[in-house]
Amino acid sequence: SARIETVPFETLEQSIQALRRGELDAVLCDDAPAAVYVAKYSTLRILNEVFKEESYAGIVAKRNWALLDTVNMALIQMRAMGVYDSIFNSYIGGDGSYHIKMGKVTGPALKVVTNAEFPPYEFRTDKGAQGIDIEIARYIANFMERPLEIIDIDFDEVIGAVDSGRADIGLAAFSVTEERGKIVNFTDNYATSKIVVVVRSGETESTLQRIKDTLFGD
């Protein structure tokens, strides 16, 4: 049977560029950022098979039950009012022009930590971090009537920042896993993602079939 060799990259952008250069045969990533990159680069395509499905949620420190309840109430309200759909439709397959406007705020800032390297959920612009998770953070801050502070750090540091109290909430397209759930509490799921396979569109069918057999073999 075919052997899979995995190659680690610091960011999805780096792995996509390596794929374009022919240094990789395939990249596995969430369907939303995959769609962004395929739209950006005509030399890439997404295989029609789904590799895996997973859910995304925010994270809150184990001891902070009141904040967890408040965040979940905000997420429920977002769904009920159709704000979720507006955000996702704008950023996924859209132009990302839908933004939550900050309302009247008082008190200490709500500190939301992220890693802005996973478009369309979070990415860096000349105006700071933007994306689906940033819009959700704005909505939660408005719900709590508090100013918002976005803290952009390395992904591997996000859980520690929340657990230690340096940040209130983590929003970084976190997959819900049992291992992470031992350290922090997950909010309600706010997105269900599919892990898909991105390949070069110009590859021969035999090469694509080899990739499929390797990843989806019986």
PyMOL commands that set and color helices and strands:
alter all, ss='L'
color gray80, all
select helices_A, chain A and resi 12-20+31-40+65-80+83-91+132-144+155-164+178-181+205-216
alter helices_A, ss='H'
color red, helices_A
select strands_A, chain A and resi 27-30+44-61+110-114+117-118+122-125+128-130+148-152+169-175+184-200
alter strands_A, ss='S'
color yellow, strands_A
deselect
rebuild
show_as cartoon
